[in-house]
Amino acid sequence: MSAILEQIKQANDIKKIDPSQYDALAEELREFIIHSVSETGGHLASNLGVVELTMALHLCLDLPKDKIIWDVGHQAYTHKILTGRKEEFAGLRSYGGMSGFPKHRESQCDAFDTGHSSTSISAALGYVRARELTGEDYTVVAVIGDGSLTGGMAYEALNNAARLNTNLIIILNDNKMSISENVGGMSQYLNRIRTNENYVEFKSDVETALRRIPGIGDSVARGVKRSKDSLKQWLIPGGFFGDLGIEYMGPVDGHNMNQLLRVIRTAQKEKQAVIVHVITQKGKGYEPAETRPSEFHGVGKFDVKSGEIAKSPNITYTEAFSKAIQYLGTKDERVVAVSAAMPSGTGLTKFAKRFPGRFFDVGIAEEHAVTFAGGLAAGGLKPYVAIYSSFFQRAYDQIIHDVCIPDLPVTFCIDRAGIVGADGETHQGILDLSFFASIPGMTICAPKNKYELYDMMKFSLNFGHPLAIRYPRGDAYEGEQQHRAPIVCGKSEMLYEGEQVALVAVGSMVETAIQVKDYLAEAGLAATVVNARFIKPLDTDMLDALSEKHNMIVTMEENVLRGGFGEAVSDYYMTKGLPVFVKHVGIPDVFVEHGNVAQLKTSMGMDPWAISAKILSEVLL
């Protein structure tokens, strides 16, 4: 079934494969990736699109001496297979298994740990300067998608790379997509290069004329095709990149091995930064992924034959948010929504269809998204910025400078807050409470279930200041429907009144707190459960009341403990001089690896049983 692929055991083994077998190897790689991801979940469409490109890079380079830096890194599955990690795919993205992104600790062939977009050229440029200073000799390649070129950091790096007088290869993997369809001027520019009718017509006419020359026509035509200065490069010089001072080569068919090998080897000879423009098809070789690339970007388990993706029958927090913002859109024409290249992932697709003039996808540009929203708010609108927690990190300065200092009514909808799971360190949303809470003028809340998310969204409509609403990935909690007190800024919600121990939980941890309460009840301890609702400002009235009747306060949050909710509670009690023992449940000072969310919580002592055991051990002492 995979006879050729079985010959590859370690880096550079692909060079032993006969060129006549390259197409068959590409087919085997795709088949292996499709079946592996169907069982584990992972990034499919992006990986299927770069099979030939990855093969060509491995054929031209000597790994790990030469360096490939994958922008984002979700397209590195073929790279991992070709560097001897095929057998590890059974544990892809699972706890203790292989990461879905490049990780240097996994292999020296992973030159740089990646996970966020628009970073590869900067890192590659650093490698090039290090190569110069250490006197070493190796090739550095950055592989960046056209979607990542909407990120400002990529332009900062291109501007700097233009000064090079030594080799740096930048592969522009152009598949017309980031996660959703690309937007903006760069997308339009690349589209003009892809579809230049003058080039297509001229090439056809010239080749036809050459082939008509008696005796030598065919050989002359083939010679022109093989020429270093090809027709494409002559007619379509990539003016934008050339004007920056970066050599442009392409566009090249990213699924044609001969073209790829020729252009990469040519690029290696240049003594400057080179852009190699490669056209690929996202999802190549698997019809469901070709026709639905967004759905098969990051995908769960699916049926290979039908292309049907396994989905939970329950509503997710993202879907609950989607319904809520559509409702707000019908109630107030000032409501506008902003996405950073992820309308589908953040639940804004339906809003965009209902209110196309009030939806803005700015591309992979979180910093711009936040300041743009500030401008919208200053202009009298009510903007909602929906971005994953881990990507909001990229816009910290803009949140401070362009929203909170001028006190503008922008609502930050923090999706994937808390432990995300299989994507690992770069995607866990475990820092947002700490960095949002550090900003003066910021109000932060977190719903305990989907109903409270609806209510917090309604509350946000008339809130005239910066507001952050954080909610986790996955199925929305359905419990505690009977508790639905009105949302009042800075006020928590009493769920169950007990004695001795009070569990004060934030957002997703309310469900865990209720489970802990039940475990403690079995041991004869009736605990109080409080839904914090607001992380900032603290409900100090509730904290005062709890201190009068409880010996122990247990704070519970899906965030790093440093700078989080628990520290704020402890600081309040200490400052006020109240003799209350406060215990914190949260994420320790570590980056959380990839794995199942439940497994990760258990590993950090955040599961209900472990929390209950710790509480009982303290109480019994």
TIVEX-329208 format. One line per field, with one value per residue (C-alpha): residue number from 1; residue in three letters; x, y, z. Coordinates in Angstrom, 1 decimal, padded with zeros to 4 digits. Example, Ala and Ser with C-alpha at 12.3 -4.5 7.8 and 13.67 -1.06 7.14 Angstrom:
BEGIN
num = (1  2)
residuo = (ALA  SER)
px = (012.3  013.7)
py = (-004.5  -001.1)
pz = (007.8  007.1)
//
This chain:
BEGIN
num = (1  2  3  4  5  6  7  8  9  10  11  12  13  14  15  16  17  18  19  20  21  22  23  24  25  26  27  28  29  30  31  32  33  34  35  36  37  38  39  40  41  42  43  44  45  46  47  48  49  50  51  52  53  54  55  56  57  58  59  60  61  62  63  64  65  66  67  68  69  70  71  72  73  74  75  76  77  78  79  80  81  82  83  84  85  86  87  88  89  90  91  92  93  94  95  96  97  98  99  100  101  102  103  104  105  106  107  108  109  110  111  112  113  114  115  116  117  118  119  120  121  122  123  124  125  126  127  128  129  130  131  132  133  134  135  136  137  138  139  140  141  142  143  144  145  146  147  148  149  150  151  152  153  154  155  156  157  158  159  160  161  162  163  164  165  166  167  168  169  170  171  172  173  174  175  176  177  178  179  180  181  182  183  184  185  186  187  188  189  190  191  192  193  194  195  196  197  198  199  200  201  202  203  204  205  206  207  208  209  210  211  212  213  214  215  216  217  218  219  220  221  222  223  224  225  226  227  228  229  230  231  232  233  234  235  236  237  238  239  240  241  242  243  244  245  246  247  248  249  250  251  252  253  254  255  256  257  258  259  260  261  262  263  264  265  266  267  268  269  270  271  272  273  274  275  276  277  278  279  280  281  282  283  284  285  286  287  288  289  290  291  292  293  294  295  296  297  298  299  300  301  302  303  304  305  306  307  308  309  310  311  312  313  314  315  316  317  318  319  320  321  322  323  324  325  326  327  328  329  330  331  332  333  334  335  336  337  338  339  340  341  342  343  344  345  346  347  348  349  350  351  352  353  354  355  356  357  358  359  360  361  362  363  364  365  366  367  368  369  370  371  372  373  374  375  376  377  378  379  380  381  382  383  384  385  386  387  388  389  390  391  392  393  394  395  396  397  398  399  400  401  402  403  404  405  406  407  408  409  410  411  412  413  414  415  416  417  418  419  420  421  422  423  424  425  426  427  428  429  430  431  432  433  434  435  436  437  438  439  440  441  442  443  444  445  446  447  448  449  450  451  452  453  454  455  456  457  458  459  460  461  462  463  464  465  466  467  468  469  470  471  472  473  474  475  476  477  478  479  480  481  482  483  484  485  486  487  488  489  490  491  492  493  494  495  496  497  498  499  500  501  502  503  504  505  506  507  508  509  510  511  512  513  514  515  516  517  518  519  520  521  522  523  524  525  526  527  528  529  530  531  532  533  534  535  536  537  538  539  540  541  542  543  544  545  546  547  548  549  550  551  552  553  554  555  556  557  558  559  560  561  562  563  564  565  566  567  568  569  570  571  572  573  574  575  576  577  578  579  580  581  582  583  584  585  586  587  588  589  590  591  592  593  594  595  596  597  598  599  600  601  602  603  604  605  606  607  608  609  610  611  612  613  614  615  616  617  618  619  620  621)
residuo = (MET  SER  ALA  ILE  LEU  GLU  GLN  ILE  LYS  GLN  ALA  ASN  ASP  ILE  LYS  LYS  ILE  ASP  PRO  SER  GLN  TYR  ASP  ALA  LEU  ALA  GLU  GLU  LEU  ARG  GLU  PHE  ILE  ILE  HIS  SER  VAL  SER  GLU  THR  GLY  GLY  HIS  LEU  ALA  SER  ASN  LEU  GLY  VAL  VAL  GLU  LEU  THR  MET  ALA  LEU  HIS  LEU  CYS  LEU  ASP  LEU  PRO  LYS  ASP  LYS  ILE  ILE  TRP  ASP  VAL  GLY  HIS  GLN  ALA  TYR  THR  HIS  LYS  ILE  LEU  THR  GLY  ARG  LYS  GLU  GLU  PHE  ALA  GLY  LEU  ARG  SER  TYR  GLY  GLY  MET  SER  GLY  PHE  PRO  LYS  HIS  ARG  GLU  SER  GLN  CYS  ASP  ALA  PHE  ASP  THR  GLY  HIS  SER  SER  THR  SER  ILE  SER  ALA  ALA  LEU  GLY  TYR  VAL  ARG  ALA  ARG  GLU  LEU  THR  GLY  GLU  ASP  TYR  THR  VAL  VAL  ALA  VAL  ILE  GLY  ASP  GLY  SER  LEU  THR  GLY  GLY  MET  ALA  TYR  GLU  ALA  LEU  ASN  ASN  ALA  ALA  ARG  LEU  ASN  THR  ASN  LEU  ILE  ILE  ILE  LEU  ASN  ASP  ASN  LYS  MET  SER  ILE  SER  GLU  ASN  VAL  GLY  GLY  MET  SER  GLN  TYR  LEU  ASN  ARG  ILE  ARG  THR  ASN  GLU  ASN  TYR  VAL  GLU  PHE  LYS  SER  ASP  VAL  GLU  THR  ALA  LEU  ARG  ARG  ILE  PRO  GLY  ILE  GLY  ASP  SER  VAL  ALA  ARG  GLY  VAL  LYS  ARG  SER  LYS  ASP  SER  LEU  LYS  GLN  TRP  LEU  ILE  PRO  GLY  GLY  PHE  PHE  GLY  ASP  LEU  GLY  ILE  GLU  TYR  MET  GLY  PRO  VAL  ASP  GLY  HIS  ASN  MET  ASN  GLN  LEU  LEU  ARG  VAL  ILE  ARG  THR  ALA  GLN  LYS  GLU  LYS  GLN  ALA  VAL  ILE  VAL  HIS  VAL  ILE  THR  GLN  LYS  GLY  LYS  GLY  TYR  GLU  PRO  ALA  GLU  THR  ARG  PRO  SER  GLU  PHE  HIS  GLY  VAL  GLY  LYS  PHE  ASP  VAL  LYS  SER  GLY  GLU  ILE  ALA  LYS  SER  PRO  ASN  ILE  THR  TYR  THR  GLU  ALA  PHE  SER  LYS  ALA  ILE  GLN  TYR  LEU  GLY  THR  LYS  ASP  GLU  ARG  VAL  VAL  ALA  VAL  SER  ALA  ALA  MET  PRO  SER  GLY  THR  GLY  LEU  THR  LYS  PHE  ALA  LYS  ARG  PHE  PRO  GLY  ARG  PHE  PHE  ASP  VAL  GLY  ILE  ALA  GLU  GLU  HIS  ALA  VAL  THR  PHE  ALA  GLY  GLY  LEU  ALA  ALA  GLY  GLY  LEU  LYS  PRO  TYR  VAL  ALA  ILE  TYR  SER  SER  PHE  PHE  GLN  ARG  ALA  TYR  ASP  GLN  ILE  ILE  HIS  ASP  VAL  CYS  ILE  PRO  ASP  LEU  PRO  VAL  THR  PHE  CYS  ILE  ASP  ARG  ALA  GLY  ILE  VAL  GLY  ALA  ASP  GLY  GLU  THR  HIS  GLN  GLY  ILE  LEU  ASP  LEU  SER  PHE  PHE  ALA  SER  ILE  PRO  GLY  MET  THR  ILE  CYS  ALA  PRO  LYS  ASN  LYS  TYR  GLU  LEU  TYR  ASP  MET  MET  LYS  PHE  SER  LEU  ASN  PHE  GLY  HIS  PRO  LEU  ALA  ILE  ARG  TYR  PRO  ARG  GLY  ASP  ALA  TYR  GLU  GLY  GLU  GLN  GLN  HIS  ARG  ALA  PRO  ILE  VAL  CYS  GLY  LYS  SER  GLU  MET  LEU  TYR  GLU  GLY  GLU  GLN  VAL  ALA  LEU  VAL  ALA  VAL  GLY  SER  MET  VAL  GLU  THR  ALA  ILE  GLN  VAL  LYS  ASP  TYR  LEU  ALA  GLU  ALA  GLY  LEU  ALA  ALA  THR  VAL  VAL  ASN  ALA  ARG  PHE  ILE  LYS  PRO  LEU  ASP  THR  ASP  MET  LEU  ASP  ALA  LEU  SER  GLU  LYS  HIS  ASN  MET  ILE  VAL  THR  MET  GLU  GLU  ASN  VAL  LEU  ARG  GLY  GLY  PHE  GLY  GLU  ALA  VAL  SER  ASP  TYR  TYR  MET  THR  LYS  GLY  LEU  PRO  VAL  PHE  VAL  LYS  HIS  VAL  GLY  ILE  PRO  ASP  VAL  PHE  VAL  GLU  HIS  GLY  ASN  VAL  ALA  GLN  LEU  LYS  THR  SER  MET  GLY  MET  ASP  PRO  TRP  ALA  ILE  SER  ALA  LYS  ILE  LEU  SER  GLU  VAL  LEU  LEU)
px = (000.0  002.8  005.9  007.7  007.0  008.3  011.7  011.9  013.1  015.0  015.8  017.2  016.1  013.8  017.0  017.2  013.9  014.0  012.6  010.1  008.5  007.9  004.3  003.6  005.3  003.1  000.0  001.2  001.9  -001.6  -003.2  -001.3  -002.1  -005.8  -006.2  -004.1  -006.0  -009.3  -008.5  -006.8  -008.1  -005.7  -004.9  -005.7  -006.3  -003.2  -001.0  -002.5  -001.7  002.1  003.0  005.0  006.5  007.8  009.2  011.0  012.5  013.7  015.3  017.1  018.2  020.4  018.5  019.0  022.0  019.7  016.8  013.1  010.9  007.2  005.0  002.3  003.5  000.1  001.3  004.4  003.0  004.8  007.9  007.5  007.0  010.0  012.2  011.4  008.3  005.7  005.2  004.4  001.3  -000.9  -000.4  -000.7  -001.8  -002.5  -001.2  002.4  002.3  003.6  002.8  000.8  003.3  007.1  008.9  012.7  012.5  010.9  013.5  016.5  014.9  012.3  014.4  012.0  009.0  006.0  002.2  001.2  001.2  003.4  006.6  008.6  010.5  011.6  012.9  014.6  016.3  017.6  019.0  020.7  022.4  023.5  024.9  026.9  028.3  029.2  030.8  028.6  027.2  023.7  020.5  017.6  014.0  010.9  007.6  004.8  001.2  -000.5  -002.9  000.0  001.1  -001.8  000.0  002.1  005.0  005.7  006.1  008.4  010.6  010.4  011.5  014.5  015.3  015.6  019.0  020.5  023.5  023.4  020.9  017.5  014.7  011.1  008.6  005.2  002.7  -000.2  -003.5  -005.8  -006.7  -005.7  -008.3  -011.1  -010.8  -008.2  -009.1  -007.5  -005.0  -002.3  -004.8  -005.9  -002.3  -001.4  -004.6  -003.5  -000.2  -001.9  -004.4  -002.4  -004.1  -001.3  001.2  -001.1  -001.8  001.7  003.2  000.8  001.5  005.3  005.4  003.2  005.4  008.6  007.3  006.5  010.2  011.2  013.5  014.4  011.1  010.4  013.9  013.9  010.6  011.8  014.9  013.0  010.9  014.0  015.7  016.5  014.9  011.6  008.7  006.9  009.7  010.1  006.5  005.4  008.3  006.5  006.9  005.9  008.6  011.1  010.5  011.3  014.6  013.7  014.2  010.9  010.6  007.3  004.5  005.3  002.9  003.2  002.2  004.8  007.9  010.2  009.2  009.6  013.0  014.3  013.1  014.4  017.8  017.9  016.9  019.7  022.3  021.1  023.1  020.0  016.6  014.4  010.6  009.6  005.9  004.3  000.6  -000.9  -004.4  -005.5  -006.9  -005.2  -006.0  -009.0  -012.2  -014.1  -011.1  -010.7  -014.3  -014.6  -011.1  -012.2  -014.1  -011.0  -008.5  -008.5  -010.8  -011.9  -012.3  -014.1  -015.1  -012.7  -015.1  -018.0  -016.0  -018.5  -017.0  -017.9  -019.7  -021.1  -024.9  -024.6  -024.3  -020.8  -020.0  -018.9  -022.4  -024.0  -022.0  -023.0  -026.7  -026.2  -024.4  -027.0  -029.7  -027.8  -027.4  -031.2  -031.7  -029.1  -027.8  -024.6  -023.5  -020.6  -018.3  -014.6  -012.7  -009.0  -009.3  -011.5  -015.2  -016.1  -013.9  -015.3  -018.9  -019.3  -020.2  -023.9  -023.6  -021.6  -024.4  -027.2  -025.3  -022.7  -022.1  -021.5  -019.0  -015.2  -012.6  -009.3  -007.1  -004.5  -003.9  -005.0  -003.2  -005.0  -008.3  -008.2  -007.2  -009.7  -012.4  -011.3  -011.8  -015.3  -016.2  -014.9  -017.1  -020.2  -020.5  -020.6  -017.8  -017.4  -014.0  -014.0  -010.6  -009.1  -007.6  -004.1  -004.2  -005.4  -001.9  -000.6  -002.7  -001.9  -000.5  -003.4  -005.9  -004.1  -003.3  -006.1  -009.1  -008.6  -006.8  -009.5  -012.1  -013.9  -016.9  -015.2  -016.3  -013.6  -015.1  -012.4  -013.0  -011.0  -010.3  -008.7  -007.2  -007.9  -006.2  -004.7  -003.0  -000.7  001.3  000.9  -002.9  -003.9  -005.9  -004.4  -003.1  -005.9  -007.3  -003.9  -003.0  -006.5  -006.9  -003.6  -005.1  -006.7  -010.3  -010.9  -013.9  -013.8  -016.6  -017.0  -020.2  -020.9  -023.1  -024.6  -027.5  -025.2  -023.2  -026.4  -027.1  -023.6  -023.8  -027.1  -025.4  -022.6  -024.8  -025.4  -022.0  -020.1  -016.5  -014.0  -015.3  -013.9  -016.1  -014.2  -015.6  -014.0  -013.8  -016.3  -019.7  -021.5  -022.5  -026.2  -026.5  -027.6  -030.5  -032.4  -029.8  -030.1  -029.9  -029.7  -026.1  -024.9  -021.5  -019.0  -021.5  -021.2  -023.9  -024.6  -025.4  -025.3  -024.9  -022.9  -020.3  -016.6  -015.5  -016.5  -015.8  -015.5  -015.3  -014.7  -016.6  -015.9  -014.8  -018.3  -019.2  -016.2  -017.0  -020.5  -018.9  -016.5  -019.4  -021.1  -017.9  -017.5  -021.1  -020.4  -017.7  -020.1  -019.0  -021.6  -019.6  -020.7  -020.5  -020.2  -020.2  -017.7  -019.1  -016.8  -013.1  -012.6  -014.0  -014.1  -017.3  -015.8  -019.2  -019.5  -015.9  -016.6  -019.7  -017.8  -015.1  -017.6  -018.9  -016.0  -012.6  -011.4  -012.0  -011.1  -010.7  -011.0  -010.0  -008.8  -005.9  -002.4  -002.4  000.2  -001.8  -005.1  -008.4  -007.1  -004.2  -006.7  -008.8  -005.9  -004.6  -008.0  -008.2  -004.5  -004.9  -008.0  -006.4  -009.1  -008.0  -009.1  -007.2  -007.4  -006.5  -006.0  -006.9  -005.6  -002.7  000.8  003.6  004.1  003.2  000.6  001.4  -001.0  -003.5  -007.1  -008.5  -009.6  -006.1  -004.4  -006.6  -005.9  -002.2  -002.4  -004.7  -007.6  -010.1  -013.0  -011.6  -008.1  -009.6  -011.9  -009.1  -006.9  -009.7  -010.5  -006.9  -006.7  -010.0  -009.1  -005.8)
py = (000.0  002.4  000.6  003.8  005.6  002.6  003.4  006.7  006.1  009.3  012.8  012.8  009.3  010.8  011.4  007.6  007.5  007.3  010.5  008.4  007.5  011.0  011.2  007.8  009.0  012.1  010.0  007.7  010.7  012.1  008.8  008.3  011.9  011.6  008.3  009.4  012.6  010.9  009.0  011.6  014.9  017.6  020.1  018.4  020.8  022.8  019.7  018.1  021.3  021.3  017.6  018.2  021.5  019.7  016.9  019.4  021.2  017.9  016.9  020.2  020.7  018.7  018.4  019.2  021.3  023.4  025.1  025.1  027.5  026.8  029.8  028.8  025.2  023.5  022.3  020.4  016.8  015.8  017.3  015.2  012.1  012.7  013.2  009.8  010.4  008.5  005.9  008.7  009.8  007.4  009.7  012.9  015.8  013.4  013.7  012.6  012.1  014.0  017.7  018.9  021.8  021.9  021.3  021.4  019.0  016.4  016.7  018.8  019.0  021.3  024.4  026.7  026.2  027.8  028.0  031.6  033.3  035.8  035.0  032.8  035.5  037.2  033.9  033.0  036.4  035.8  032.5  034.1  036.8  034.1  032.1  035.1  035.9  032.2  031.7  028.6  027.6  026.4  027.3  029.0  028.7  030.4  028.9  031.5  031.4  034.2  034.4  035.1  037.9  039.9  040.1  043.2  041.4  039.8  043.2  044.3  041.3  041.8  045.4  044.2  041.3  043.6  044.8  041.3  040.6  036.9  034.1  033.8  031.8  032.8  030.4  032.1  029.2  030.8  028.8  031.8  030.9  031.5  029.5  031.3  033.1  035.8  039.4  042.7  044.3  041.6  039.0  041.0  041.6  037.9  037.1  039.4  037.6  034.2  035.1  037.5  036.9  038.7  036.2  033.2  034.3  035.4  032.2  030.2  032.2  032.1  028.4  027.7  029.9  028.2  024.7  025.6  026.1  023.2  020.6  022.6  024.0  021.5  021.6  025.4  025.6  023.1  025.2  028.3  026.5  025.3  028.7  030.3  033.6  032.0  033.7  034.0  035.8  038.1  039.1  039.0  040.3  040.6  044.3  044.8  042.5  043.7  047.3  046.3  044.9  041.2  039.0  037.5  034.1  032.6  031.9  028.2  025.2  023.9  020.4  020.1  018.5  019.5  023.1  023.2  021.5  023.8  027.1  026.1  025.2  028.5  030.4  028.7  030.4  034.0  036.3  038.1  037.5  035.6  035.2  032.0  032.3  028.8  028.2  025.3  023.9  023.6  020.1  018.8  015.1  014.7  016.0  016.9  019.0  020.6  021.7  022.6  023.7  025.8  022.8  020.6  023.2  022.0  019.0  016.4  012.7  012.1  009.4  009.2  007.7  010.2  013.1  013.4  015.1  013.8  016.6  016.9  017.2  019.9  023.6  025.1  028.3  029.7  028.8  030.4  033.6  033.5  033.5  036.2  038.6  038.1  039.0  042.2  043.0  043.0  045.2  047.9  049.1  050.3  046.7  045.7  042.7  042.3  039.1  038.5  036.0  033.5  034.3  030.6  029.7  032.5  032.1  035.3  033.7  034.0  037.6  038.4  036.9  038.8  042.1  042.2  045.9  045.6  042.8  043.3  040.6  042.4  039.3  037.8  041.2  041.2  044.5  046.2  044.6  046.1  049.6  049.5  048.6  051.5  053.8  052.3  052.9  056.5  056.9  056.1  052.3  049.4  047.0  043.4  041.9  038.1  036.5  033.4  034.0  033.0  035.4  038.3  038.2  039.7  042.9  043.7  047.1  048.1  047.1  049.4  052.3  052.5  051.2  051.4  054.7  056.5  054.4  053.3  050.9  047.9  044.4  041.8  038.3  035.9  032.6  029.4  030.8  028.3  024.9  024.3  020.9  019.2  022.3  022.7  025.5  028.0  027.8  027.3  030.3  030.5  034.0  036.3  036.9  038.0  040.4  041.8  042.3  044.2  047.0  049.9  050.6  047.0  045.0  041.2  038.7  035.0  033.0  029.8  028.4  029.3  031.2  033.4  034.1  035.3  037.5  038.9  039.8  041.6  043.4  044.5  046.4  049.3  049.1  052.2  051.0  048.4  044.9  041.4  038.3  035.1  031.6  028.2  026.0  023.1  022.2  024.8  023.9  023.4  023.1  025.6  026.9  027.6  030.2  033.2  036.3  039.6  040.6  043.5  044.9  043.6  041.3  037.6  035.0  032.8  029.3  027.1  028.2  026.0  026.4  026.1  026.0  028.4  027.6  030.8  029.7  031.6  030.7  027.2  026.2  026.6  023.2  021.7  023.5  022.0  018.5  019.3  020.4  017.0  015.1  017.1  016.5  012.7  013.3  015.3  018.8  021.2  023.7  027.1  027.6  031.1  032.0  034.8  036.2  039.2  038.9  042.6  044.4  042.0  041.5  042.7  042.6  038.9  038.3  040.1  038.0  034.8  035.7  035.9  032.3  030.3  029.2  028.5  030.2  028.2  030.1  028.2  029.4  028.1  030.6  030.8  031.5  034.3  037.5  035.7  035.8  033.9  036.3  039.2  037.6  036.9  040.4  041.8  039.8  040.5  044.2  044.3  042.2  039.5  036.2  034.0  031.0  031.2  028.2  028.6  026.1  027.0  026.5  026.6  028.7  026.4  026.3  023.6  020.9  019.3  016.6  015.9  018.7  016.3  014.7  018.0  019.1  015.9  016.3  019.7  018.7  020.6  017.7  017.5  014.5  016.0  019.3  017.6  015.5  018.6  020.5  017.6  017.1  020.8  020.7  017.5  019.1)
pz = (000.0  000.8  -000.5  -001.5  001.8  003.7  002.3  004.2  007.8  008.5  007.1  003.6  002.7  000.1  -002.0  -002.5  -004.2  -008.0  -009.6  -011.6  -008.3  -007.0  -008.1  -006.5  -003.3  -003.2  -003.6  -000.7  001.5  000.9  001.5  004.8  006.0  005.2  007.0  010.0  010.5  010.1  013.2  015.4  014.0  013.0  010.2  006.9  004.0  004.6  004.7  001.6  -000.3  000.3  -000.3  -003.5  -002.1  001.0  -001.1  -003.3  -000.3  001.2  -002.1  -002.5  001.2  003.6  006.9  009.7  008.6  006.3  008.0  007.0  009.1  008.6  009.2  011.6  011.2  010.7  007.2  008.4  008.5  005.3  006.7  009.8  007.8  005.6  008.8  010.2  012.3  010.4  013.2  015.6  013.8  015.7  018.7  016.8  019.0  021.9  025.4  025.4  021.6  018.6  018.3  015.3  014.9  014.5  017.8  018.1  021.0  018.7  016.0  015.1  011.6  013.2  013.0  014.9  017.1  015.5  016.0  015.2  011.8  010.0  012.1  009.7  007.7  011.0  012.4  009.1  008.9  012.4  011.3  008.3  010.4  012.8  009.9  008.9  012.4  013.1  009.7  008.9  005.6  005.3  003.4  005.2  003.9  005.3  004.0  004.5  003.2  001.3  004.3  006.7  004.4  005.7  009.1  009.6  011.1  007.7  006.2  008.9  008.1  004.4  004.8  006.8  004.5  001.5  002.9  002.6  000.4  001.2  000.4  002.1  000.4  001.1  -000.3  -000.7  -000.6  -002.4  -002.0  -001.9  001.7  005.3  007.2  005.4  002.1  002.0  002.0  001.2  -001.2  -001.1  -001.9  -004.9  -006.0  -005.9  -007.8  -010.6  -010.8  -010.8  -013.6  -015.8  -019.1  -021.1  -019.8  -020.5  -024.1  -024.8  -023.5  -025.7  -028.8  -028.4  -027.7  -030.7  -033.0  -031.8  -032.3  -035.9  -036.7  -038.9  -037.4  -034.2  -033.0  -030.3  -028.8  -028.8  -027.1  -024.4  -024.0  -023.3  -020.7  -018.9  -019.0  -015.7  -016.9  -017.8  -019.6  -016.3  -014.6  -017.6  -018.0  -014.3  -012.3  -009.0  -008.9  -005.3  -004.0  -006.6  -005.5  -002.0  -003.2  -003.0  -006.1  -007.3  -009.0  -010.1  -010.1  -010.1  -010.1  -006.5  -007.6  -010.4  -009.0  -012.0  -011.7  -008.0  -008.0  -010.8  -009.1  -005.6  -006.9  -008.8  -005.7  -003.7  -006.0  -005.3  -003.1  -001.7  -000.4  -002.9  -003.0  -004.7  -005.5  -005.5  -006.4  -004.5  -003.9  -000.3  000.3  -002.9  -003.6  -001.3  -002.8  000.4  001.5  -001.9  -002.0  001.8  002.7  005.7  007.3  006.8  008.0  011.6  011.7  014.2  013.3  010.0  007.7  004.8  002.3  002.8  004.1  007.0  010.0  013.4  015.3  018.8  018.9  021.6  021.0  021.4  023.1  019.7  018.3  021.4  020.8  017.1  018.0  020.5  018.2  015.5  018.0  019.0  015.3  014.9  018.0  017.3  013.9  015.6  016.2  014.0  014.1  013.4  012.6  012.1  009.2  011.2  010.7  010.7  013.7  015.8  014.8  012.8  009.4  009.9  011.2  008.0  005.8  007.6  008.0  005.3  005.6  009.3  009.2  008.7  008.2  008.4  007.7  010.0  011.6  015.2  016.1  013.2  014.2  017.7  016.7  013.8  016.3  018.4  015.4  014.8  018.4  018.3  015.2  017.2  016.5  018.8  017.7  018.8  018.1  018.1  018.3  019.9  023.3  022.2  019.3  021.4  022.9  019.7  020.2  023.8  023.1  020.9  023.6  026.1  023.9  021.4  023.4  027.1  027.4  025.4  027.2  024.1  024.2  022.3  023.4  023.1  022.6  023.8  022.1  023.1  026.5  028.9  028.0  024.3  024.1  021.0  019.4  022.4  023.9  021.2  021.2  024.9  026.1  029.5  029.8  028.8  032.4  033.5  030.7  030.3  034.0  034.1  032.0  033.8  032.7  031.5  032.7  032.3  032.7  032.0  031.7  033.5  030.7  027.4  028.9  030.8  027.6  026.0  029.0  029.1  025.4  026.0  029.0  026.7  024.3  026.7  028.5  027.6  028.4  027.2  028.0  027.6  027.6  027.8  027.0  026.3  023.3  022.9  024.1  026.1  029.7  030.0  033.7  036.3  034.2  037.3  038.3  036.0  038.0  036.0  035.0  037.1  036.6  039.1  040.9  041.3  041.7  044.7  043.5  046.7  050.3  052.6  055.3  056.0  052.4  049.6  046.0  043.9  040.3  037.0  033.9  032.7  036.2  037.6  036.2  037.9  041.2  041.3  040.8  043.6  045.8  045.2  046.1  049.3  050.2  050.1  052.6  054.8  053.9  052.6  050.4  049.1  045.4  043.9  040.2  040.1  036.8  036.9  037.2  037.1  039.1  041.9  043.9  047.2  048.9  048.2  049.3  052.6  053.2  052.4  054.9  057.7  057.4  055.8  056.9  053.4  050.1  047.0  043.8  040.5  037.1  033.7  033.6  034.8  038.6  038.2  037.7  037.6  039.5  042.5  043.1  043.0  045.6  047.9  047.4  048.5  051.6  052.5  051.9  054.0  056.8  056.8  058.3  055.5  054.1  050.3  048.1  044.3  041.6  038.2  035.8  037.3  035.8  032.7  029.1  028.7  026.2  023.7  024.7  025.6  027.8  030.5  030.6  030.8  033.7  035.5  035.0  036.7  039.5  038.1  037.9  040.4  042.2  042.7  043.9  046.3  047.8  048.3  050.0  052.3  053.3  054.3  056.2  058.1  059.1)
//
